[in-house]
Amino acid sequence: MPRSNKTDQIKIFADLKQTLKNRNSKTLIIADEWCNDLSDISDFIESKSVDMIQIKMPDLGSITQSVKAVMICHENGVKAYLGGSCNETDLNAKNAVHVAVATGAEQILVRPGMGIDEGFSIMKNEETRILLDFH
């Protein structure tokens, strides 16, 4: 349901979220368009119009900012989805796994590439290495 500006995007999500609530739906509303930096993330959260935020890690510019974004989401009862780009590197993918595990992000985009197998294997192997270190 993309809109032409952030204000309209938040409004349509707020209306949809209320309609879904009235119908006892478990469908989640996820902010993506118009939600690119920490300020945007805060705006969507403050409006109470979404259940989850897609955190665009490349747009935020640093791992620290991505961690802050997840923390802001969780502090406000909003789920965090660590998004990214299909043209990231395997190092970016591994770093994203570390951020997801460290912050407890609810979801993460498989990367790099446009397919599933390679990115999934890279990320699952990194997750396994991290979790084995905890034992």
VOGU-3710 file (C-alpha; in Angstrom, 3 decimals, decimal comma):
1> mprsnktdqi> 0,000/0,000/0,000  2,680/2,530/-0,957  1,817/6,212/-0,668  3,508/9,295/-2,097  4,845/10,594/1,240  5,601/9,442/4,773  2,626/11,168/6,383  0,163/9,454/4,048  1,996/6,134/4,459  1,667/6,320/8,240
11> kifadlkqtl> -2,020/7,294/7,957  -2,980/4,395/5,677  -1,102/1,954/7,926  -2,818/3,339/11,033  -6,224/2,953/9,368  -5,395/-0,571/8,186  -4,049/-1,581/11,578  -7,259/-0,400/13,271  -9,400/-2,283/10,735  -7,389/-5,458/11,268
21> knrnsktlii> -7,650/-5,063/15,039  -11,431/-4,648/14,775  -11,565/-7,929/12,838  -9,307/-9,750/15,338  -6,725/-10,335/12,607  -3,217/-11,444/13,484  -1,827/-9,845/10,308  1,230/-7,669/10,968  1,762/-4,268/9,388  5,402/-3,779/8,380
31> adewcndlsd> 6,910/-0,372/7,611  9,134/-0,390/4,553  8,557/2,533/2,197  9,298/5,937/3,743  11,075/4,289/6,675  14,774/4,709/5,929  16,581/6,284/8,894  16,307/6,470/12,687  14,042/9,511/12,498  11,638/7,722/10,134
41> isdfiesksv> 11,691/4,623/12,343  10,772/6,764/15,346  7,945/8,437/13,402  6,375/5,097/12,459  6,747/3,764/15,991  5,319/6,894/17,636  2,283/6,737/15,348  1,568/3,186/16,545  0,736/2,363/12,931  3,001/-0,661/12,514
51> dmiqikmpdl> 3,838/-3,956/14,177  7,261/-4,393/12,578  9,897/-2,157/10,977  12,106/-3,238/8,108  15,454/-1,802/9,173  17,366/-1,011/6,000  20,873/-1,691/7,205  22,685/-0,213/4,156  20,622/2,992/4,377  21,424/3,491/8,063
61> gsitqsvkav> 25,127/3,567/7,271  26,666/1,647/10,164  26,220/-1,416/12,314  25,845/0,859/15,337  22,856/2,599/13,741  21,291/-0,768/12,904  21,698/-1,896/16,508  20,120/1,373/17,694  17,200/0,835/15,314  16,492/-2,652/16,688
71> michengvka> 16,750/-1,342/20,243  14,310/1,491/19,491  11,868/-1,016/18,022  12,082/-3,381/20,983  11,851/-0,585/23,558  8,526/0,336/21,978  7,070/-3,141/21,495  7,668/-3,196/17,735  9,283/-6,173/15,993  12,527/-5,655/14,076
81> ylggscnetd> 13,237/-7,009/10,599  16,860/-6,511/9,504  16,612/-5,804/5,811  19,356/-5,164/3,344  20,241/-5,389/-0,309  20,784/-8,231/-2,731  24,111/-6,700/-3,792  25,735/-6,775/-0,365  28,805/-8,923/0,237  29,167/-12,107/2,249
91> lnaknavhva> 30,876/-10,027/4,947  27,812/-7,772/5,183  25,613/-10,866/5,473  27,736/-12,293/8,290  27,743/-8,960/10,132  23,960/-8,778/9,826  23,683/-12,204/11,466  25,781/-10,968/14,397  23,544/-7,908/14,767  20,404/-10,077/14,616
101> vatgaeqilv> 21,655/-12,538/17,233  23,012/-9,826/19,527  19,840/-7,727/19,426  17,206/-10,453/19,127  15,803/-9,179/15,840  12,716/-11,151/14,893  13,539/-11,502/11,202  16,436/-11,010/8,802  16,682/-10,744/5,037  18,751/-13,464/3,372
111> rpgmgidegf> 21,642/-11,936/1,467  23,772/-11,584/-0,627  22,284/-12,258/-4,046  18,870/-12,596/-5,591  18,507/-16,303/-4,832  18,014/-18,156/-1,600  20,498/-21,034/-1,411  23,815/-19,197/-1,337  22,742/-16,394/0,992  20,903/-18,779/3,282
121> simkneetri> 23,957/-21,052/3,514  26,312/-18,159/4,307  24,000/-16,763/6,968  22,999/-20,090/8,510  26,655/-21,146/8,776  27,507/-17,868/10,528  24,566/-18,238/12,901  25,680/-21,784/13,727  29,221/-20,574/14,477  27,857/-17,857/16,777
131> lldfh> 25,545/-20,207/18,651  28,246/-22,870/19,032  30,400/-20,255/20,781  27,683/-19,876/23,428  27,861/-23,544/24,421
//
